[in-house]
Amino acid sequence: MPEDVRLYTFECGTLECHVESFEIALANTGSVLLTVDAAYTMDHWNEKALQGFLASAVDSVRSVRKLHRIAERSGSTVVTGHDPEAWPSFKQAPEHDD
């Protein structure tokens, strides 16, 4: 894996499994944390709601809190996995090719 990409693995609250999130360092944008399924929406990220289906609320909350620490450390822009309301606020290709 390139040194400007970090992979984090968490116990997921959605299935009896683990889920990966990625922190990517972009030249112009800076650090971006892709939470994938570890934080579905900004409401999930902000601990206002949990995703609809989960195996463990405790694991889900712990994973989001770990991601918060990562984002705070790196000053990352956070992109949650399934939030159509947040998507328009992000720079998107091809206009913003980093």
Sequence and secondary structure as in RCSB ss.txt:
>XXXX:A:sequence
MPEDVRLYTFECGTLECHVESFEIALANTGSVLLTVDAAYTMDHWNEKALQGFLASAVDSVRSVRKLHRIAERSG
STVVTGHDPEAWPSFKQAPEHDD
>XXXX:A:secstr
  TTEEEEEEE SSSSSEEEEEEEEETTTEEEEEEETSS SHHHHTTS   SS S HHHHHHHHHHHHHHHHHHT
 EEEESS TTTGGGS  TTTT  
